[in-house]
Amino acid sequence: MKAIQFKTFGKPDVLEYVDLPTPQADADSVVVQIKAASVNPSDVKNVSGHFEHTVLPRTPGRDFSGIVVDGPPAWLGAEVWGTGGDIGFTRDGTHAGFIKIPLAALSRKPTMLSHAEAAAIGVNFVVAWLGTVEYAHLQAGETIAVIGAGGGVGGAVVQIAKARGARVIAVDRHLLGAGTPAGRLIDDYVPLDENATGRVKALTGGAGTDVVYDTVGGVAFGTALSLVKRRGRVLEISATGQRRVEFDLIDFYHNETQLLGVDSAKLGVAESASFMTALAEGFESGKLQGPAIAQEFPLERAREAYEAVATGTRGRVVITMS
């Protein structure tokens, strides 16, 4: 089969377009023919050597959509999708013609999504669901501030929050486009600047929000803490601009803030399957919509796909298989 592989860490030019043996199913696993696979910022970081646990040589790629071609008869021909923090790191990933995954990792793809659209869901929506639903337990009628709502994860948080009946305040440097799924759903927009705290407090009667999902972190961490109401929940997934932060510990404990880190990379492809199945219900019902796909590349042009993500292309970048 054709695949992308890297044997050393570096820029996207270390990626090689190679022939590898097609995997075979066994009693506990299946083989999926990949139809489409997105490129995430974490894939680019993986190739650059950001993750110490990555085992070389490696085929990268976390998200996928495809068809089961080898495995139990009940699954043969099924359209499936998935993601995982192990594939592409400690086991070969999705930027290849085929992938071998555990039987427990199978989740049926929503019928209304194309393979390219389905491949663009995984990482962003799983980490959004993990923080919003599993950790913060966001409830209908609550208010959530989403810092970085215009990004991939932020946009997914907006959709999931609205599907759960919450009020959404988008906090971003740029106004979200009304043509995007997230842009159509936000209730209020607040610029991410030195006046963000005051504006959010004014929108919430001085109390602050029940939940803050901070997809920026680092330089935005102080703002995130300042937006949440007493006994509210703050979710952190990034450290943009600075890894170490300072904050007023007395204000923090007086406010009884709950601070939660969210890391979907700890979820392997099998552990992620239940989240993908839960998300599939949202897409099937129409409560969730696929993100905008900015660019599509064939597998042999994977380097260009990685370079597009590395340079900050807005919207999802997808590799499609012939």
C-alpha positions as CSV (number, residue, x, y, z in Angstrom):
1,M,0.0,0.0,0.0
2,K,1.0,3.6,-0.4
3,A,1.7,5.6,2.8
4,I,3.5,8.6,4.2
5,Q,6.3,7.8,6.6
6,F,8.9,9.7,8.5
7,K,12.2,8.2,9.8
8,T,13.6,11.3,11.4
9,F,12.0,14.3,13.0
10,G,11.9,17.6,11.2
11,K,9.9,19.9,8.9
12,P,7.3,18.4,6.5
13,D,10.1,17.7,4.0
14,V,11.1,14.7,6.1
15,L,7.9,12.9,5.0
16,E,8.4,10.2,2.4
17,Y,5.8,8.7,0.0
18,V,6.5,5.0,0.3
19,D,5.2,1.5,-0.3
20,L,4.5,-0.5,2.9
21,P,2.9,-3.9,3.4
22,T,-0.9,-3.8,3.6
23,P,-1.9,-4.8,7.2
24,Q,-4.0,-8.0,7.9
25,A,-6.8,-8.4,10.4
26,D,-6.6,-10.8,13.2
27,A,-9.1,-12.0,16.0
28,D,-9.0,-8.7,17.8
29,S,-8.6,-6.2,15.0
30,V,-9.9,-5.1,11.6
31,V,-8.4,-3.4,8.6
32,V,-9.9,-0.1,7.3
33,Q,-9.4,1.2,3.8
34,I,-8.7,4.9,4.4
35,K,-10.8,7.2,2.2
36,A,-9.9,10.5,3.8
37,A,-7.7,11.6,6.7
38,S,-7.3,15.1,8.1
39,V,-4.0,16.8,9.0
40,N,-4.1,18.3,12.5
41,P,-1.6,20.7,14.1
42,S,-0.7,17.8,16.4
43,D,0.3,15.8,13.3
44,V,2.7,18.5,12.3
45,K,4.1,18.7,15.8
46,N,4.5,14.9,15.8
47,V,6.6,15.0,12.7
48,S,8.7,17.8,14.2
49,G,9.6,15.8,17.3
50,H,7.3,17.5,19.7
51,F,6.1,14.2,21.3
52,E,8.7,12.1,23.2
53,H,6.7,8.9,23.0
54,T,6.6,8.7,19.2
55,V,8.3,5.6,17.9
56,L,10.1,5.8,14.5
57,P,9.8,5.0,11.7
58,R,6.2,6.0,11.7
59,T,3.2,6.7,9.5
60,P,1.5,9.8,11.0
61,G,-2.2,10.7,11.1
62,R,-4.8,10.6,13.9
63,D,-8.2,11.2,12.2
64,F,-9.8,9.0,9.5
65,S,-12.9,8.0,7.6
66,G,-13.0,4.8,5.6
67,I,-14.5,1.3,4.9
68,V,-13.9,-1.9,6.8
69,V,-12.3,-4.4,4.2
70,D,-11.0,-7.1,6.5
71,G,-12.5,-8.3,9.8
72,P,-15.8,-9.8,11.1
73,P,-18.5,-10.4,8.4
74,A,-20.9,-8.1,10.3
75,W,-18.5,-5.1,9.8
76,L,-17.3,-5.8,6.2
77,G,-18.2,-2.9,4.0
78,A,-19.2,-0.6,6.9
79,E,-18.3,3.0,6.6
80,V,-16.5,4.0,9.8
81,W,-14.6,6.9,11.3
82,G,-12.3,7.5,14.2
83,T,-9.4,9.2,15.9
84,G,-6.8,8.3,18.5
85,G,-3.8,9.5,20.5
86,D,-1.9,6.3,19.8
87,I,-2.3,6.0,16.0
88,G,0.4,8.0,14.3
89,F,2.5,7.9,17.4
90,T,3.0,4.4,18.8
91,R,1.2,2.6,16.0
92,D,1.0,3.5,12.4
93,G,-1.5,6.2,11.6
94,T,-4.1,7.2,9.0
95,H,-2.0,8.9,6.3
96,A,-1.9,5.6,4.3
97,G,-4.1,3.5,2.1
98,F,-5.1,1.2,5.0
99,I,-4.9,1.0,8.8
100,K,-5.2,-1.8,11.3
101,I,-7.2,-0.9,14.4
102,P,-8.7,-2.8,17.3
103,L,-12.2,-4.2,16.8
104,A,-13.2,-2.0,19.8
105,A,-12.2,1.1,17.9
106,L,-15.0,0.8,15.3
107,S,-17.6,3.5,15.1
108,R,-20.0,4.0,12.2
109,K,-19.6,7.2,10.2
110,P,-22.7,9.5,10.1
111,T,-24.4,8.9,6.8
112,M,-24.8,12.6,5.9
113,L,-21.1,13.3,6.0
114,S,-18.8,12.6,3.1
115,H,-15.6,10.8,3.9
116,A,-13.7,14.1,3.6
117,E,-16.1,15.8,6.0
118,A,-16.0,12.9,8.5
119,A,-12.2,12.8,8.5
120,A,-12.2,16.4,9.6
121,I,-14.1,15.8,12.9
122,G,-12.0,13.6,15.2
123,V,-9.4,15.5,17.2
124,N,-11.2,18.8,17.4
125,F,-14.6,17.4,18.3
126,V,-13.4,14.7,20.7
127,V,-11.4,17.2,22.8
128,A,-14.3,19.6,22.7
129,W,-16.7,16.9,23.9
130,L,-14.3,15.6,26.5
131,G,-14.0,19.0,28.1
132,T,-17.5,20.3,27.6
133,V,-19.5,17.2,28.4
134,E,-17.3,14.8,30.3
135,Y,-15.3,17.2,32.5
136,A,-17.4,20.4,32.8
137,H,-20.8,18.7,32.6
138,L,-22.2,21.7,30.8
139,Q,-26.0,21.9,31.3
140,A,-28.9,23.4,29.4
141,G,-29.4,27.0,30.5
142,E,-25.7,27.5,31.6
143,T,-23.4,30.1,29.9
144,I,-20.1,29.2,28.4
145,A,-17.3,31.5,27.2
146,V,-15.3,30.0,24.4
147,I,-11.8,31.7,24.1
148,G,-10.6,31.0,20.6
149,A,-14.1,30.2,19.3
150,G,-12.9,30.8,15.7
151,G,-10.4,27.9,15.8
152,G,-11.1,24.2,15.1
153,V,-11.6,23.1,18.7
154,G,-13.3,26.4,19.7
155,G,-15.8,26.0,16.8
156,A,-16.5,22.4,17.9
157,V,-17.1,23.6,21.5
158,V,-19.6,26.2,20.3
159,Q,-21.6,23.5,18.4
160,I,-21.6,21.0,21.2
161,A,-22.6,23.7,23.8
162,K,-25.5,25.0,21.7
163,A,-26.6,21.4,21.1
164,R,-26.8,21.0,24.9
165,G,-28.9,24.1,25.2
166,A,-26.2,26.5,26.6
167,R,-25.7,30.2,25.9
168,V,-22.4,30.7,24.1
169,I,-20.2,33.8,24.3
170,A,-17.4,33.7,21.7
171,V,-14.2,35.4,22.9
172,D,-11.9,35.8,19.9
173,R,-9.6,38.3,18.3
174,H,-11.9,38.2,15.2
175,L,-15.6,38.1,14.7
176,L,-16.7,34.7,13.6
177,G,-18.1,34.5,10.1
178,A,-21.8,34.1,9.9
179,G,-21.3,31.5,7.2
180,T,-19.5,29.1,9.5
181,P,-21.4,26.6,11.7
182,A,-20.0,28.2,14.9
183,G,-20.6,31.7,13.6
184,R,-24.3,31.0,13.2
185,L,-24.7,29.7,16.7
186,I,-23.0,32.1,19.0
187,D,-25.2,34.3,21.2
188,D,-22.7,37.1,21.9
189,Y,-19.2,38.0,20.6
190,V,-16.6,39.7,22.8
191,P,-13.2,40.7,21.3
192,L,-10.2,39.0,23.0
193,D,-8.5,42.1,24.4
194,E,-7.9,44.0,27.6
195,N,-11.6,44.8,27.9
196,A,-12.9,41.2,27.5
197,T,-13.5,40.6,31.2
198,G,-15.6,43.7,31.6
199,R,-17.7,42.9,28.5
200,V,-18.3,39.3,29.6
201,K,-19.2,40.4,33.1
202,A,-21.7,43.0,31.6
203,L,-23.3,40.3,29.5
204,T,-23.8,38.1,32.6
205,G,-25.1,40.6,35.0
206,G,-21.7,40.9,36.7
207,A,-21.5,37.2,37.7
208,G,-19.3,35.7,34.9
209,T,-19.9,32.5,33.0
210,D,-20.6,29.0,34.4
211,V,-17.9,27.5,32.2
212,V,-14.8,28.9,30.3
213,Y,-13.3,26.7,27.6
214,D,-9.9,28.3,26.8
215,T,-8.5,26.9,23.6
216,V,-5.7,29.5,23.6
217,G,-4.1,29.2,27.0
218,G,-0.8,30.8,27.9
219,V,-1.3,34.4,27.1
220,A,-5.1,34.1,27.6
221,F,-5.0,32.1,30.9
222,G,-5.4,35.1,33.1
223,T,-8.4,36.3,31.1
224,A,-9.9,32.8,31.3
225,L,-9.8,32.8,35.1
226,S,-11.3,36.3,35.2
227,L,-14.4,35.4,33.2
228,V,-15.7,32.5,35.3
229,K,-18.3,32.9,38.0
230,R,-18.0,31.7,41.6
231,R,-17.6,27.9,41.6
232,G,-17.4,27.9,37.8
233,R,-15.3,25.6,35.6
234,V,-12.3,26.6,33.5
235,L,-11.0,24.2,30.9
236,E,-7.4,24.5,29.4
237,I,-6.0,22.7,26.4
238,S,-3.1,24.9,25.2
239,A,-0.3,27.2,26.2
240,T,0.0,29.7,23.4
241,G,2.8,32.1,23.8
242,Q,3.9,31.0,27.2
243,R,4.1,27.7,29.0
244,R,4.3,29.0,32.6
245,V,1.7,31.4,33.9
246,E,1.1,33.4,37.1
247,F,-2.2,34.2,38.8
248,D,-3.6,35.5,42.0
249,L,-4.0,32.4,44.2
250,I,-6.1,34.3,46.8
251,D,-8.6,35.4,44.1
252,F,-8.6,31.9,42.7
253,Y,-9.5,30.1,45.9
254,H,-12.0,32.8,47.0
255,N,-13.8,32.3,43.8
256,E,-13.6,28.5,44.3
257,T,-12.8,28.0,40.7
258,Q,-12.4,24.5,39.2
259,L,-9.4,24.4,36.8
260,L,-9.4,21.4,34.5
261,G,-6.8,20.3,31.9
262,V,-8.1,18.4,28.9
263,D,-5.9,16.2,26.8
264,S,-7.5,13.9,24.2
265,A,-4.1,12.6,23.2
266,K,-4.4,10.3,26.2
267,L,-7.3,8.5,24.5
268,G,-6.3,5.7,22.1
269,V,-8.3,4.9,19.0
270,A,-10.3,2.3,21.0
271,E,-11.0,4.6,23.9
272,S,-12.1,7.4,21.5
273,A,-14.7,5.2,19.8
274,S,-17.4,5.9,22.3
275,F,-17.0,9.6,21.9
276,M,-17.1,9.3,18.1
277,T,-20.4,7.3,18.4
278,A,-21.8,10.0,20.7
279,L,-20.8,12.6,18.2
280,A,-22.3,10.6,15.3
281,E,-25.8,10.9,17.0
282,G,-25.4,14.7,16.9
283,F,-24.5,14.8,13.2
284,E,-27.3,12.4,12.3
285,S,-29.8,14.5,14.1
286,G,-28.5,17.7,12.5
287,K,-27.5,19.3,15.7
288,L,-23.9,19.2,14.7
289,Q,-22.3,20.2,11.3
290,G,-19.0,19.4,9.8
291,P,-16.3,22.2,9.8
292,A,-15.3,24.0,6.7
293,I,-12.6,22.2,4.6
294,A,-10.1,24.6,3.4
295,Q,-7.9,22.4,1.2
296,E,-7.8,18.8,0.0
297,F,-4.6,17.0,-1.2
298,P,-4.0,13.5,-2.6
299,L,-1.7,11.3,-0.5
300,E,1.3,11.8,-2.7
301,R,1.1,15.5,-1.9
302,A,1.0,15.1,1.8
303,R,4.0,17.3,2.3
304,E,2.0,20.2,0.9
305,A,-0.9,19.4,3.3
306,Y,1.4,19.4,6.3
307,E,3.0,22.7,5.1
308,A,-0.5,24.3,4.8
309,V,-1.3,23.3,8.4
310,A,2.1,24.4,9.6
311,T,1.5,27.9,8.1
312,G,-1.8,28.3,9.9
313,T,-4.4,27.7,7.1
314,R,-7.8,28.5,8.5
315,G,-10.2,25.6,8.0
316,R,-9.5,21.9,7.9
317,V,-6.9,20.3,5.6
318,V,-7.7,16.8,4.4
319,I,-5.8,14.1,2.6
320,T,-8.0,12.0,0.2
321,M,-7.0,8.6,-1.1
322,S,-7.5,7.6,-4.8
